[in-house]
Amino acid sequence: MSIDNLLDRTWSNEYTCNEFAIEAWMQITGEDIAKRLQDSLNGQKPFKKLRKQKSPCIVYMTNNDRSSTHVGLFYCDKLLHLTPCGVQFIPLEFMQNHFKEVRFYK
């Protein structure tokens, strides 16, 4: 499955990593996770935590309890996510150096 059409997305107040993850997940899996993602980010547990990444899966990245959670997807052995600088589709190891905690969910 090609994700090329997602690579031109840009960050805005109305379209952040959350909306990007929802759109990308829908394109890759056909499943709408908008409500599940919102519930999860609000402290509910609608996703199953994985011990290890599995393509595709949701990736939560944080630095501490006070920082916001950054969301992306693990897909085809890379991290797909939206930053204020644009979309990145990069090896996961690059992000693991920038965040203290990286968690995977299905």
Residue frames as a rotation matrix with the C-alpha (Angstrom) as fourth column:
MET 1
0.583 0.813 0.000 0.00
0.813 -0.583 0.000 0.00
0.000 0.000 -1.000 0.00
SER 2
-0.361 -0.691 0.627 1.37
0.673 -0.658 -0.338 3.39
0.646 0.300 0.702 -0.98
ILE 3
0.305 0.398 -0.865 1.33
0.883 -0.459 0.101 6.19
-0.357 -0.794 -0.491 1.58
ASP 4
-0.608 -0.670 0.426 2.77
0.790 -0.566 0.237 8.77
0.082 0.481 0.873 -0.82
ASN 5
-0.020 0.692 0.722 -0.41
0.423 -0.648 0.633 10.86
0.906 0.318 -0.280 -0.72
LEU 6
0.802 0.325 -0.501 0.08
0.570 -0.166 0.805 11.37
0.179 -0.931 -0.319 3.06
LEU 7
0.006 -0.965 -0.260 3.59
0.995 -0.020 0.099 12.77
-0.101 -0.260 0.960 2.78
ASP 8
-0.539 -0.200 0.818 2.49
0.468 -0.879 0.093 16.31
0.700 0.433 0.568 1.90
ARG 9
0.542 0.799 -0.259 0.39
0.653 -0.206 0.729 16.92
0.529 -0.564 -0.634 5.02
THR 10
-0.481 -0.671 0.565 1.23
0.126 -0.690 -0.713 19.98
0.868 -0.271 0.416 7.12
TRP 11
-0.480 0.190 -0.857 0.78
0.877 0.144 -0.459 20.73
0.036 -0.971 -0.235 10.81
SER 12
-0.465 0.369 0.805 -1.81
-0.111 -0.926 0.361 23.34
0.878 0.078 0.472 11.84
ASN 13
-0.743 0.257 0.617 -3.91
-0.665 -0.189 -0.722 24.13
-0.069 -0.948 0.311 14.90
GLU 14
0.287 0.956 0.070 -6.69
-0.907 0.294 -0.303 22.00
-0.310 0.023 0.951 13.37
TYR 15
0.905 -0.051 -0.423 -4.51
-0.178 0.856 -0.485 19.19
0.387 0.514 0.766 11.97
THR 16
0.235 -0.813 0.533 -1.88
-0.963 -0.119 0.244 17.80
-0.135 -0.570 -0.811 14.33
CYS 17
-0.771 -0.598 -0.219 -0.19
-0.614 0.790 0.003 14.45
0.171 0.137 -0.976 14.82
ASN 18
-0.551 0.643 0.531 -3.49
-0.143 0.554 -0.820 13.10
-0.822 -0.528 -0.213 16.20
GLU 19
0.488 0.787 -0.377 -5.51
-0.486 -0.114 -0.867 13.86
-0.725 0.607 0.327 13.08
PHE 20
-0.010 -0.589 -0.808 -2.66
-0.984 0.150 -0.097 12.65
0.178 0.794 -0.581 10.90
ALA 21
-0.882 -0.332 0.334 -2.49
-0.417 0.880 -0.227 9.34
-0.219 -0.340 -0.915 12.77
ILE 22
-0.095 0.938 0.335 -6.26
-0.133 0.321 -0.938 8.90
-0.987 -0.133 0.094 12.38
GLU 23
0.580 0.302 -0.757 -6.11
-0.733 -0.212 -0.646 9.60
-0.356 0.929 0.099 8.64
ALA 24
-0.324 -0.798 -0.509 -3.06
-0.915 0.401 -0.047 7.37
0.241 0.450 -0.860 8.08
TRP 25
-0.781 0.076 0.620 -4.55
-0.276 0.848 -0.452 4.50
-0.561 -0.524 -0.641 10.11
MET 26
0.293 0.956 0.007 -7.79
-0.303 0.100 -0.948 4.74
-0.907 0.276 0.319 8.13
GLN 27
0.441 -0.178 -0.880 -5.90
-0.898 -0.084 -0.433 4.59
0.003 0.981 -0.196 4.85
ILE 28
-0.570 -0.797 -0.199 -3.67
-0.783 0.601 -0.160 1.69
0.247 0.065 -0.967 5.92
THR 29
-0.970 0.134 0.202 -6.22
0.012 0.858 -0.513 -0.46
-0.242 -0.496 -0.834 7.78
GLY 30
-0.540 0.836 0.097 -9.65
0.142 -0.023 0.990 0.85
0.830 0.548 -0.106 6.78
GLU 31
0.046 0.510 -0.859 -10.49
0.950 0.243 0.196 1.37
0.309 -0.825 -0.473 10.47
ASP 32
0.195 0.107 0.975 -11.62
-0.054 -0.991 0.120 4.68
0.979 -0.076 -0.188 11.95
ILE 33
-0.105 -0.327 -0.939 -9.82
0.883 0.403 -0.239 5.13
0.457 -0.854 0.247 15.27
ALA 34
-0.303 -0.039 0.952 -10.83
-0.021 -0.999 -0.048 8.74
0.953 -0.035 0.302 15.95
LYS 35
0.614 0.614 0.496 -12.90
-0.509 -0.172 0.844 7.99
0.604 -0.770 0.207 19.06
ARG 36
0.824 -0.346 -0.449 -10.55
0.517 0.784 0.344 5.30
0.233 -0.515 0.825 20.35
LEU 37
-0.190 -0.954 0.234 -7.54
0.726 -0.297 -0.620 7.59
0.661 0.052 0.749 20.00
GLN 38
-0.135 0.207 0.969 -9.28
-0.361 -0.921 0.146 10.47
0.923 -0.331 0.199 21.75
ASP 39
0.871 0.488 0.054 -10.43
-0.257 0.360 0.897 8.17
0.418 -0.795 0.439 24.57
SER 40
0.536 -0.743 -0.400 -6.92
0.776 0.621 -0.115 6.78
0.334 -0.249 0.909 24.93
LEU 41
-0.408 -0.723 0.557 -5.33
0.450 -0.690 -0.566 10.23
0.794 0.020 0.607 25.09
ASN 42
0.045 0.520 0.853 -7.91
-0.617 -0.656 0.433 11.18
0.785 -0.546 0.291 27.75
GLY 43
-0.507 -0.416 0.755 -6.77
-0.862 0.239 -0.447 8.36
0.005 -0.877 -0.480 30.02
GLN 44
0.600 0.689 0.406 -9.09
-0.641 0.718 -0.271 5.55
-0.478 -0.097 0.873 28.98
LYS 45
-0.411 -0.831 0.376 -7.61
-0.499 0.550 0.670 2.30
-0.763 0.088 -0.640 27.69
PRO 46
0.638 0.765 -0.092 -9.21
-0.505 0.325 -0.800 1.43
-0.581 0.557 0.594 24.31
PHE 47
0.472 -0.552 -0.688 -5.94
-0.666 0.288 -0.688 0.14
0.578 0.783 -0.232 22.81
LYS 48
0.970 -0.235 -0.055 -4.02
0.227 0.812 0.538 -2.98
-0.082 -0.535 0.841 23.77
LYS 49
0.506 -0.859 -0.081 -0.41
-0.795 -0.500 0.343 -2.28
-0.335 -0.109 -0.936 24.77
LEU 50
0.902 -0.292 -0.318 2.14
0.026 0.771 -0.636 -4.27
0.432 0.565 0.703 22.80
ARG 51
0.663 -0.740 -0.114 5.51
0.342 0.165 0.925 -5.39
-0.665 -0.653 0.363 24.15
LYS 52
-0.533 -0.844 0.068 7.14
0.341 -0.141 0.929 -4.76
-0.774 0.518 0.363 20.81
GLN 53
-0.260 0.411 -0.874 6.24
-0.720 -0.685 -0.108 -2.86
-0.643 0.601 0.474 17.67
LYS 54
-0.464 0.240 0.853 4.17
0.553 0.830 0.067 -4.66
-0.692 0.503 -0.518 15.05
SER 55
-0.908 0.055 -0.416 3.24
-0.322 -0.726 0.607 -3.20
-0.269 0.685 0.677 11.67
PRO 56
-0.268 -0.104 0.958 0.87
0.022 -0.995 -0.102 -1.43
0.963 -0.006 0.268 11.71
CYS 57
0.090 0.364 -0.927 0.49
0.974 0.163 0.158 -0.16
0.208 -0.917 -0.340 15.25
ILE 58
0.820 0.235 0.522 -0.04
0.102 -0.957 0.271 3.11
0.563 -0.168 -0.809 17.10
VAL 59
-0.172 -0.912 -0.372 3.05
0.831 0.069 -0.552 4.71
0.529 -0.404 0.746 18.64
TYR 60
0.929 0.348 0.124 2.87
0.208 -0.770 0.603 7.06
0.305 -0.534 -0.788 21.65
MET 61
-0.087 -0.996 -0.017 5.98
0.756 -0.055 -0.652 9.08
0.649 -0.070 0.758 22.45
THR 62
0.909 0.362 0.205 6.51
0.132 -0.718 0.683 11.19
0.395 -0.594 -0.701 25.58
ASN 63
-0.105 -0.969 0.225 9.31
-0.018 -0.224 -0.974 12.85
0.994 -0.106 0.006 27.50
ASN 64
-0.987 -0.143 -0.080 7.72
0.071 0.065 -0.995 13.17
0.147 -0.988 -0.054 30.94
ASP 65
-0.445 0.870 -0.213 4.38
0.863 0.352 -0.363 13.24
-0.240 -0.345 -0.907 32.76
ARG 66
-0.002 0.430 -0.903 3.89
0.224 -0.880 -0.420 16.94
-0.975 -0.203 -0.094 31.99
SER 67
-0.762 -0.305 -0.571 4.64
-0.453 -0.379 0.807 16.81
-0.462 0.874 0.150 28.27
SER 68
0.333 0.910 -0.248 1.96
-0.821 0.151 -0.550 16.08
-0.463 0.386 0.798 25.71
THR 69
0.012 -0.239 0.971 1.87
0.163 0.958 0.234 12.71
-0.987 0.155 0.050 24.00
HIS 70
-0.283 -0.163 -0.945 3.08
-0.884 -0.338 0.323 12.64
-0.372 0.927 -0.048 20.41
VAL 71
0.331 0.545 0.770 1.30
-0.144 0.836 -0.530 10.10
-0.932 0.065 0.355 18.18
GLY 72
-0.262 -0.361 -0.895 2.47
-0.952 -0.057 0.302 8.26
-0.160 0.931 -0.329 15.11
LEU 73
0.865 0.496 0.083 2.22
-0.464 0.851 -0.248 4.91
-0.193 0.176 0.965 13.39
PHE 74
-0.361 -0.879 0.312 4.72
-0.515 0.466 0.719 2.11
-0.777 0.099 -0.621 13.08
TYR 75
0.774 0.630 0.068 4.32
-0.217 0.365 -0.905 0.90
-0.595 0.686 0.419 9.52
CYS 76
0.900 -0.436 -0.021 6.60
0.169 0.394 -0.904 -1.09
0.402 0.809 0.428 7.21
ASP 77
0.341 -0.791 -0.508 9.36
0.936 0.337 0.103 -1.04
0.089 -0.510 0.855 9.84
LYS 78
-0.711 -0.533 0.460 9.37
0.477 -0.845 -0.242 2.76
0.517 0.048 0.855 10.07
LEU 79
-0.362 0.556 -0.748 7.72
0.673 -0.400 -0.623 5.51
-0.645 -0.729 -0.230 12.07
LEU 80
-0.457 0.360 0.814 5.15
0.634 -0.510 0.581 7.57
0.624 0.781 0.005 10.16
HIS 81
0.075 0.477 -0.876 4.22
0.921 -0.370 -0.122 10.78
-0.382 -0.797 -0.467 11.95
LEU 82
0.419 0.157 0.894 3.49
0.569 -0.813 -0.124 14.46
0.707 0.561 -0.430 11.49
THR 83
-0.208 -0.530 -0.822 5.71
0.922 -0.388 0.017 17.12
-0.328 -0.754 0.570 13.05
PRO 84
0.533 0.366 -0.763 5.49
0.187 -0.930 -0.316 20.92
-0.826 0.026 -0.564 12.82
CYS 85
-0.343 -0.740 -0.579 8.13
-0.548 -0.343 0.763 20.55
-0.763 0.579 -0.288 10.07
GLY 86
-0.003 0.419 -0.908 6.01
-0.969 0.223 0.106 18.08
0.247 0.880 0.405 8.07
VAL 87
0.915 0.393 0.093 5.56
-0.403 0.904 0.141 14.35
-0.029 -0.166 0.986 7.69
GLN 88
-0.241 -0.970 0.020 8.40
-0.969 0.242 0.052 12.01
-0.055 -0.006 -0.998 8.52
PHE 89
0.935 0.328 -0.136 8.66
-0.339 0.939 -0.064 8.35
0.107 0.106 0.989 7.54
ILE 90
0.116 -0.984 0.136 11.85
-0.816 -0.173 -0.551 7.37
0.566 -0.047 -0.823 9.31
PRO 91
-0.248 -0.276 -0.929 13.51
0.254 0.907 -0.337 4.51
0.935 -0.319 -0.155 11.18
LEU 92
0.737 0.647 -0.192 12.05
0.292 -0.049 0.955 4.21
0.609 -0.761 -0.225 14.67
GLU 93
0.165 -0.768 -0.619 15.49
0.985 0.160 0.063 4.50
0.051 -0.620 0.783 16.25
PHE 94
-0.571 -0.369 0.733 15.65
0.438 -0.893 -0.109 8.18
0.694 0.258 0.672 15.28
MET 95
0.184 0.738 0.649 12.64
-0.327 -0.577 0.749 9.01
0.927 -0.350 0.135 17.45
GLN 96
0.739 0.065 -0.671 13.69
0.520 0.579 0.628 6.78
0.430 -0.813 0.394 20.32
ASN 97
-0.356 -0.919 -0.169 16.65
0.885 -0.273 -0.378 9.13
0.302 -0.284 0.910 20.74
HIS 98
-0.699 0.135 0.702 14.33
-0.049 -0.989 0.141 12.16
0.713 0.064 0.698 21.09
PHE 99
0.302 0.864 0.403 11.73
-0.663 -0.113 0.740 10.73
0.685 -0.491 0.538 23.48
LYS 100
-0.542 -0.501 0.675 12.23
-0.840 0.333 -0.428 9.07
-0.010 -0.799 -0.602 26.86
GLU 101
-0.449 0.473 0.759 9.27
-0.088 0.821 -0.564 6.75
-0.889 -0.320 -0.326 26.44
VAL 102
-0.532 0.317 -0.786 8.03
-0.830 -0.009 0.558 5.10
0.170 0.949 0.267 23.24
ARG 103
-0.506 0.470 0.723 5.00
-0.246 0.725 -0.643 2.80
-0.826 -0.504 -0.252 23.57
PHE 104
-0.889 0.176 -0.423 3.21
-0.378 0.237 0.895 0.64
0.258 0.955 -0.144 21.02
TYR 105
-0.436 0.833 0.341 -0.51
-0.342 0.197 -0.919 -0.14
-0.833 -0.517 0.199 20.85
LYS 106
-0.972 0.236 -0.004 -2.93
0.100 0.426 0.899 -2.08
0.213 0.874 -0.437 18.68
